Amino acid sequence: MLERAYAFFQTGWDKYFEDEEKYNNHPEVGMEVIKYLVVKKVNMIGIDTLGLGKKCFRRNI
């Protein structure tokens, strides 16, 4: 992974957009992956769900 790169995750979860219960229970990017991307100085992380993960904002990286 190059420094200042963009990392995007395509899960295909948009197929559940009409099913609110399933859509809200979206896949997450693991903390190990996020830490790796931080170490690699990635500029941006994106995912085609509601967010990176519910747990990401409860802990310090």
C-alpha positions in Angstrom: 0.0 0.0 0.0 1.4 3.3 -1.0 1.6 6.3 1.4 -1.2 8.8 0.8 -3.2 6.2 -1.1 -7.0 5.8 -1.0 -8.5 2.5 0.3 -12.0 1.6 -0.7 -14.0 -1.5 0.3 -16.8 -2.7 -1.9 -19.1 -5.1 -0.1 -22.1 -5.1 -2.3 -24.2 -4.3 0.8 -26.3 -1.8 -1.1 -28.5 -4.7 -2.3 -30.0 -4.6 1.2 -30.9 -0.9 1.0 -34.6 -1.6 1.1 -34.3 -3.9 4.1 -33.5 -1.5 7.0 -32.8 -4.2 9.6 -30.4 -6.1 7.4 -28.8 -2.8 6.0 -28.2 -1.5 9.5 -26.4 -4.7 10.4 -23.7 -4.0 7.8 -20.2 -5.5 7.5 -17.3 -3.6 9.2 -13.6 -3.0 8.5 -11.6 -4.8 11.3 -9.6 -2.7 13.7 -6.4 -4.5 12.6 -7.0 -3.4 9.0 -7.7 0.2 10.1 -4.5 0.2 12.2 -2.5 -1.1 9.2 -3.9 1.6 7.0 -3.0 4.3 9.6 0.6 3.0 9.8 0.7 3.1 6.0 -0.4 6.7 6.1 -3.4 6.2 3.9 -5.2 9.4 3.0 -8.8 8.1 2.9 -10.7 5.0 3.8 -14.1 4.4 2.2 -16.7 1.7 2.3 -20.1 1.2 0.6 -22.0 0.7 3.9 -23.1 3.1 6.6 -19.6 3.4 8.0 -16.3 1.8 8.8 -17.7 0.1 11.9 -19.6 0.7 15.0 -16.7 -0.2 17.3 -14.2 2.2 15.6 -15.3 5.2 17.5 -15.4 3.6 20.9 -11.7 3.0 21.1 -8.5 5.0 20.4 -6.4 3.7 17.4 
